[in-house]
Structures are given as structure tokens and as C-alpha cells.
Amino acid sequence: MRRGRDSYRAARFQEAIEDFRIGCFGLLEQPPQLLECSARLALAQAAAGRAADVDVTLRKMNELEGRFGVWRQVELEPRPRVDLFEAF
């Protein structure tokens, strides 16, 4: 996930998308971290103009939150958290 954050900050959104996808796969057993990674993936997808992918990611996030209720445990900085809500 660290590589994805670095790629996103450098505006290498396609690279960030791939990094976050790999990161999310590695976090399947850790719902709070998986939700954070998914949120970052959605932001990278939105920045890359991939609206259909954003929709899929948001649906998965909603399902994850519904099953585990972990959004409050997500360690997402204030700026990405605001960006996520403003974008969607």
C-alpha cells in the first residue's frame, strides 16, 4: 500500500491502481486495512478517469463495511478522507 500512496502522490495513477490492487489482495484477512486500501484504490481510479472501476470498488467497500463495520478503524488521513467523500 505504501507504493500505491507514493505513486498516487506523484500523480502516477495507473501505477497507483496496480499497487493498491496488489495491496488489497494481501489484506483480505484484515478488514480495516482492506477498507483503507480500497478507499485509496477508488481515489486513484477516479483520478485516472476510470468511473466504472470506481463504482465496482465503492460497491465492494460498501459490502465490506456492511459485513464488518470497520470504517471507524480505517487509518486514512483527513485529506484523502475528504477527497473520497467529495469525489463520490
FISEVO-235102 format. One line per 10 residues: number of its first residue (from 1); for each residue x, y, z of N, C-alpha, C. Coordinates in steps of 0.02 Angstrom, whole numbers, plus 32768, in hexadecimal, padded with zeros to 4 digits. Atoms other than C-alpha are relative to their C-alpha. Example, Ala and Ser with C-alpha at 12.3 -4.5 7.8 and 13.67 -1.06 7.14 Angstrom:
BEGIN
1) 802D,7FC5,8000,8267,7F1F,8186,802D,803C,8000 ~ 7FD6,7FC5,7FFD,82AC,7FCB,8165,7FD9,8037,8025
% end
This chain:
BEGIN
1) 8029,7FC5,8000,8000,8000,8000,802C,803F,8000 ~ 7FD2,7FC6,7FFF,8094,8074,801F,8014,8015,7FB9 ~ 7FEE,7FEF,8046,80C8,8069,7F68,7FC6,8023,7FDD ~ 803B,7FE1,801D,8017,8094,7F35,7FF8,8049,8016 ~ 8004,7FBB,7FE7,8016,812F,7FA4,8034,802B,7FDF ~ 7FCB,7FDA,8021,80BC,8165,7F5B,7FEF,800E,7FB7 ~ 8013,7FF7,8046,807F,814A,7EA9,7FC8,8032,7FF9 ~ 8038,7FD2,8002,7FDE,81A7,7ECD,8018,8048,800A ~ 7FE5,7FBD,7FF2,803B,823C,7F17,8027,801C,7FC4 ~ 7FD9,7FEB,803A,80A8,8240,7E7B,7FD5,8005,7FC1
11) 8030,7FFD,8038,800C,8241,7E0C,800B,7FCA,7FCC ~ 7FFA,803B,802B,8038,8197,7DC3,7FC6,7FD3,8011 ~ 803D,8020,7FE9,7F86,815E,7DD4,7FF8,7FB8,7FEA ~ 8005,8045,8016,7F8C,80C1,7D6A,802D,7FD2,8029 ~ 7FD2,8026,7FD5,8022,8084,7DCC,7FE4,7FF9,8046 ~ 801F,8002,7FBE,7FC9,80B0,7E6E,7FC7,7FCD,8002 ~ 8037,8030,8003,7F32,804B,7E37,801B,7FB9,8006 ~ 7FE3,8043,7FFD,7F9D,7FB1,7E1B,801D,7FF1,8045 ~ 7FE3,800A,7FBE,7FF9,7FC9,7EBF,7FCA,7FF4,8034 ~ 8036,8009,7FD0,7F57,7FDB,7F20,7FDB,7FBE,7FF6
21) 8020,8041,800C,7F0A,7F43,7ECC,8028,7FC7,8020 ~ 7FD5,8032,7FE1,7F9E,7EDA,7F01,7FFD,8005,804C ~ 8004,7FF5,7FB8,7F99,7F27,7FAE,7FBF,7FE7,801D ~ 8041,8017,7FE7,7EDF,7F03,7FC2,7FFE,7FB4,8003 ~ 8000,8049,8000,7EF8,7E4E,7F93,8025,7FE4,803D ~ 7FDA,8016,7FC7,7F79,7E3D,801C,7FE0,800F,8043 ~ 8021,7FEC,7FC2,7F01,7E87,809C,7FBC,7FE0,8009 ~ 8042,801F,7FFD,7E6C,7E14,8084,7FEC,7FEA,8046 ~ 800F,8018,7FBD,7E78,7DD5,8137,8001,8039,8034 ~ 7FFB,7FC6,7FD3,7E86,7E86,8182,7FCE,8035,7FE9
31) 8033,7FD2,801B,7DE1,7EE2,8162,800E,804A,8007 ~ 7FF3,7FB8,7FFE,7E14,7F8F,81A3,8034,8017,7FCC ~ 7FCC,7FEE,8031,7EB2,7F92,8139,7FE8,7FF5,7FB9 ~ 801D,800C,8042,7E55,7F48,80A5,7FD3,8039,7FEC ~ 802C,7FC8,8010,7DD4,7FD2,80AF,8028,803F,7FF1 ~ 7FD5,7FC7,800E,7E5D,8056,80B7,801F,7FFA,7FBA ~ 7FE1,800B,8041,7EB5,800B,8021,7FCD,8009,7FC8 ~ 8035,7FF9,8032,7E11,8002,7FC3,7FED,8049,7FF5 ~ 800F,7FB9,8006,7DED,80B9,7FE8,8035,8023,7FD7 ~ 7FC9,7FE2,8026,7E97,80E9,7FA5,7FFD,7FEA,7FB7
41) 8008,8019,8044,7E79,807B,7F0D,7FCA,8027,7FDC ~ 8037,7FDA,801F,7DD4,80D5,7EEA,8017,8046,7FEE ~ 7FE7,7FBD,8010,7E2B,817E,7EF4,802E,7FFF,7FC3 ~ 7FD3,8006,803A,7EB2,8145,7E7A,7FD9,7FF3,7FC0 ~ 8029,800E,803B,7E2F,80FF,7E04,7FDB,803F,7FE9 ~ 8023,7FC2,8012,7DCE,81A3,7E0B,8031,8031,7FDF ~ 7FCE,7FD3,801C,7E6C,8207,7DE9,8015,7FEB,7FBA ~ 7FEE,801A,8042,7E90,8196,7D53,7FC4,8002,7FD0 ~ 803B,7FFB,802B,7DE0,81B4,7D10,7FDE,7FBD,7FF3 ~ 801C,8043,800A,7DA9,80FF,7D27,7FC1,7FF8,802A
51) 803F,7FFC,7FDA,7CF6,811E,7D63,7FE1,7FBB,800C ~ 801F,8042,7FF8,7CB8,806C,7D46,8025,7FD8,8036 ~ 7FD9,8023,7FCD,7D46,8026,7DB0,7FF4,801D,8045 ~ 800F,7FDF,7FC0,7D23,80A6,7E38,7FBE,7FE4,801C ~ 8041,801A,7FEB,7C6F,806A,7E3E,8006,7FBA,801E ~ 7FF5,8044,7FE7,7CA6,7FB5,7E54,8023,8001,8044 ~ 7FDA,7FFB,7FC1,7D22,7FE4,7EDC,7FD4,801A,8038 ~ 802C,7FE5,7FCC,7CA2,804B,7F3B,7FCC,7FCD,8016 ~ 802F,8035,7FED,7C25,7FBC,7F36,8022,7FCD,802E ~ 7FDB,802F,7FD6,7CAA,7F48,7F7E,800E,801E,8044
61) 7FF5,7FDE,7FC0,7CD3,7FC8,8004,7FC0,8000,802A ~ 8040,7FFF,7FDD,7C1B,7FD6,8031,7FF0,7FBB,801D ~ 800B,8044,7FE8,7C0D,7F19,803F,802E,7FF0,803B ~ 7FD0,800C,7FCA,7CA9,7F11,80AA,7FEB,8024,8040 ~ 8017,7FDA,7FC5,7C69,7F99,811E,7FC1,7FE1,801D ~ 803D,8020,7FE8,7BC0,7F44,8129,800E,7FC0,8027 ~ 7FEF,803F,7FDF,7C10,7E9F,815B,8027,8009,8041 ~ 7FD1,7FFA,7FC8,7C93,7EDF,81D4,7FFB,8041,8028 ~ 8006,7FC1,7FDC,7C69,7F93,8203,8042,801C,8018 ~ 7FBB,7FED,7FEC,7D1F,7FC8,8202,8015,8046,7FE9
71) 7FEC,7FBF,801C,7D1B,8076,81B2,8021,802B,8036 ~ 7FE3,7FD7,7FCA,7D40,80C8,825B,8047,7FEB,8011 ~ 7FBD,8019,7FF1,7DDD,805E,826A,8032,8010,7FC8 ~ 7FD6,7FF3,803A,7E20,8094,81C0,802E,803B,8010 ~ 7FCD,7FCC,7FF3,7EC1,80F9,81D0,800E,8026,7FBF ~ 7FFA,7FD8,803D,7EA4,8170,8140,8008,8049,8015 ~ 7FF3,7FBA,7FEE,7EEB,821F,814C,7FC3,802B,7FEE ~ 803B,7FD6,800D,7E6D,82AE,814E,7FF7,8014,7FB6 ~ 8007,7FE9,8045,7E94,82EA,809C,7FE4,7FC9,7FD2 ~ 801E,8034,802A,7E76,8242,8043,7FB8,7FEF,8015
81) 8044,800E,7FE8,7DDC,8227,80B0,7FCF,8034,7FE2 ~ 8029,7FCB,801D,7D95,82CF,8077,7FFB,7FF7,7FB5 ~ 8000,800A,8048,7DC8,82AD,7FC3,7FD1,7FC8,7FEC ~ 802C,8039,800F,7D6D,8207,7FC8,7FB7,8015,8002 ~ 8045,7FEB,7FFA,7CCB,8255,8003,7FEE,8035,7FCD ~ 800E,7FCC,8031,7CD8,82EB,7F8E,7FFA,7FE2,7FB9 ~ 7FFF,801D,8043,7CFA,827D,7EF6,7FC2,7FD6,7FF2 ~ 8036,802E,800B,7C66,820C,7F13,7FC3,8018,8024
% end
